[in-house]
Amino acid sequence: MSLFVDTSALYAFLVRSDADHGAVATAFRSAAESGRRLVTTSYVLVETSALLQHRIGLDPVRDLEGRIGPLLQVIWVGEDLHRRALARLFRMNRRHVSLVDAVSFTVMEAEGVTDVLALDADFTAEGFRLIP
């Protein structure tokens, strides 16, 4: 069974001072150790890197790339996926849902992934199950 990994979880996992670090770290390690396929997108990695670099610096970006990245199966966003997610975003017509989230929802549906390691309630609004 696959588990989608969102920016909110990656950030909390990499920033030890984050209030959700412990719960996310436990869930991430449990999923990795149990052999769950950990899926994310290139857009999530870009968003996470930008957030980490802006708030903390480059060291956690290095950790994301060097320690966490190898554990993730990355779906690289091409033109077709970008356009499908953009169409979804426009259909959703919700100001606080980002294009990155729309890409994530689109990938999760296409891959048959129902569980997401995230702290973002927008996933539950789309019918996905949040972990932790």
Helices and strands as residue ranges (DSSP letters): E 2-5, H 7-14, H 21-33, E 37-41, H 42-55, H 59-63, I 64-68, G 69-71, E 72-75, H 79-92, H 99-111, E 115-117, H 122-125, E 129-131
